[in-house]
Amino acid sequence: MAAPSIQLNVRSIKAPFNLKPVPKQYPKLTRISCAAAAATKPPTRYSITLLPGDGIGPEIVSVTKEVLNLAGSLEGVEFNFQEMPMGGAALDLTGVPLPEETLSAARKADAVLLGAIGGYKWDKNEKQLKPETGLLQLREGLKVFANLRPATVLPQLVDSSTLKKEVAEGVDLMVVRELTGGIYFGKPRGFGTNEKGEEIGFNTEVYAAHEIDRIARVAFEIARKRGGKLCSVDKANVLEASMFWRKRVTALASEYPDVELSHMYVDNAAMQLVRYPKQFDTIVTNNIFGDILSDEASMITGSIGMLPSASLGESGPGVFEPIHGSAPDIAGQDKANPLATILSAAMLLKYGLGESDAAKRIEDAVLDTLNRGFRTGDIYSAGNKLVGCKEMGEEVLKSVDSAVPAAI
Ligand SMILES: NC(=O)c1ccc[n+]([C@@H]2O[C@H](COP(=O)([O-])OP(=O)(O)OC[C@H]3O[C@@H](n4cnc5c(N)ncnc54)[C@H](O)[C@@H]3O)[C@@H](O)[C@H]2O)c1
């Protein structure tokens, strides 16, 4: 089934670009009436490509698949999952980090759920044979240019933050990172020698007008539906690419009179994120600054193991994945926190498929599980129950099933 037209769609970015989750066809129902609805109406079916990847990837994706299945079934939604190799797992199987079959399956799916890729084993591979290259190829192949990375400090986890409680509590921001341009893709790039014959490595930070405009529109629309504040982060005091970025973002502001636009240099933004993060609502920035700032923002929330992300493009499936990596140090030990991936599944439902009710079930279930005191090691604090990846997943399933609205 083709994915419903979603809010992050370049065709609709121009007009009318609407970030509101697509209303699903079933009204909000209790569990019993959902079952009744499911009995009378055929379920909506979606195909999901699962890319478990490496390290903790298979553990967190397997747990998340169960949660998706249950939340979906309670809302009249069914999934066909197709698991494909990617990253180091694909290198071992096929010799490349993103086999054509994997990209082709991802293109045909309604959405892609990715675990994580990478590991010590492949660290010394040449660039084209690194798991990370497969990730860049996937993003490029699906043309997912907008990466949404929310960082919300949950009251239950405020003590896990590395910042003082009064600085961390109440933080709720969204980093909108440009994902398919800038220095990670710019040419020329490579190694060579300079005029003195000395070895050099070089990359190019380059943005075309349309690349800036489309990500800025996504960010304005998101800001409009959040707190109405958009901070564009650049390095316009030094870099021409940033000066151009600022010019284009500023030019669009008149189309969004309800959004308050500000600009900040990236060094200041990095500092402000730990000084007074509550000042931020929505941040838009380029590929490399977004990579760094979103990881920094993640630590405000307590653990990188809590943060989901969505990568969306003009059309076709989005890629939904936790922002963390494959955590090889804890892989295979049942220690990984699956919540970032589970929350990525909620983003998949909400932003990728327009199934907001099923998404809400998952979000509520995560809060409920935390309220009941279950914690993996990365977010553990005294007085709570320490659990592994599997048990955390089982507790989330119980919360999804109980359908008790979680008190935040
Ligand atoms: N999108 C991706 O797949 C992605 C992103 C970043 C890094 N990587 C790759 O992952 C590998 C490891 O990279 P890294 O160590 O810099 O970053 P990482 O995010 O994998 O790990 C950083 C630290 O956070 C911990 N951590 C991460 N996720 C966790 C979770 N869900 N639960 C509990 N603890 C968690 C790890 O144990 C580690 O101590 C590298 O090969 C890197 O290239 C992949």
The ligand as a Tripos MOL2 file, in Angstrom:
@<TRIPOS>MOLECULE
LIG
   44    48     1     0     0
SMALL
NO_CHARGES

@<TRIPOS>ATOM
      1 N1         22.8880    5.7340   12.7970 N.am      1 LIG1
      2 C1         23.8050    4.8260   13.1080 C.2       1 LIG1
      3 O1         23.6450    3.6530   12.8390 O.2       1 LIG1
      4 C2         25.0310    5.2560   13.8400 C.ar      1 LIG1
      5 C3         25.0810    6.4780   14.5410 C.ar      1 LIG1
      6 C4         26.2130    6.7710   15.2890 C.ar      1 LIG1
      7 C5         27.2720    5.8830   15.3150 C.ar      1 LIG1
      8 N2         27.1920    4.7290   14.5950 N.ar      1 LIG1
      9 C6         28.2560    3.7160   14.6620 C.3       1 LIG1
     10 O2         28.1120    3.0060   15.8880 O.3       1 LIG1
     11 C7         29.3780    2.5330   16.3250 C.3       1 LIG1
     12 C8         29.6190    2.9660   17.7710 C.3       1 LIG1
     13 O3         29.6820    4.3740   17.7990 O.3       1 LIG1
     14 P1         29.7770    5.2230   19.1250 P.3       1 LIG1
     15 O4         30.3240    4.3660   20.2230 O.co2     1 LIG1
     16 O5         30.4490    6.4860   18.7880 O.co2     1 LIG1
     17 O6         28.2630    5.6520   19.4520 O.3       1 LIG1
     18 P2         27.0960    4.8140   20.1220 P.3       1 LIG1
     19 O7         25.8850    5.6820   20.0600 O.co2     1 LIG1
     20 O8         26.9750    3.4880   19.4960 O.co2     1 LIG1
     21 O9         27.5410    4.6130   21.6500 O.3       1 LIG1
     22 C9         27.9190    5.6910   22.4670 C.3       1 LIG1
     23 C10        27.7060    5.2720   23.9430 C.3       1 LIG1
     24 O10        26.3010    5.2660   24.2240 O.3       1 LIG1
     25 C11        25.9010    3.9770   24.6480 C.3       1 LIG1
     26 N3         24.6140    3.6830   24.0050 N.ar      1 LIG1
     27 C12        24.2730    3.9320   22.7240 C.ar      1 LIG1
     28 N4         23.0360    3.5120   22.4820 N.ar      1 LIG1
     29 C13        22.5900    2.9610   23.6260 C.ar      1 LIG1
     30 C14        21.3800    2.3310   24.0070 C.ar      1 LIG1
     31 N5         20.3420    2.1790   23.1580 N.pl3     1 LIG1
     32 N6         21.2630    1.8630   25.2730 N.ar      1 LIG1
     33 C15        22.2640    2.0140   26.1410 C.ar      1 LIG1
     34 N7         23.4390    2.5980   25.8560 N.ar      1 LIG1
     35 C16        23.5990    3.0670   24.6070 C.ar      1 LIG1
     36 C17        26.9840    3.0080   24.1760 C.3       1 LIG1
     37 O11        27.0280    1.8460   24.9690 O.3       1 LIG1
     38 C18        28.2210    3.8720   24.2470 C.3       1 LIG1
     39 O12        28.7320    3.8490   25.5490 O.3       1 LIG1
     40 C19        30.4010    3.1060   15.3410 C.3       1 LIG1
     41 O13        30.7160    2.1130   14.4130 O.3       1 LIG1
     42 C20        29.6590    4.2600   14.6950 C.3       1 LIG1
     43 O14        30.1260    4.5740   13.4200 O.3       1 LIG1
     44 C21        26.0970    4.3830   13.8870 C.ar      1 LIG1
@<TRIPOS>BOND
     1     1     2 1
     2     2     3 2
     3     2     4 1
     4     4     5 ar
     5     4    44 ar
     6     5     6 ar
     7     6     7 ar
     8     7     8 ar
     9     8     9 1
    10     8    44 ar
    11     9    10 1
    12     9    42 1
    13    10    11 1
    14    11    12 1
    15    11    40 1
    16    12    13 1
    17    13    14 1
    18    14    15 2
    19    14    16 1
    20    14    17 1
    21    17    18 1
    22    18    19 2
    23    18    20 1
    24    18    21 1
    25    21    22 1
    26    22    23 1
    27    23    24 1
    28    23    38 1
    29    24    25 1
    30    25    26 1
    31    25    36 1
    32    26    27 ar
    33    26    35 ar
    34    27    28 ar
    35    28    29 ar
    36    29    30 ar
    37    29    35 ar
    38    30    31 1
    39    30    32 ar
    40    32    33 ar
    41    33    34 ar
    42    34    35 ar
    43    36    37 1
    44    36    38 1
    45    38    39 1
    46    40    41 1
    47    40    42 1
    48    42    43 1
@<TRIPOS>SUBSTRUCTURE
     1 LIG1         1 GROUP 0 **** ****
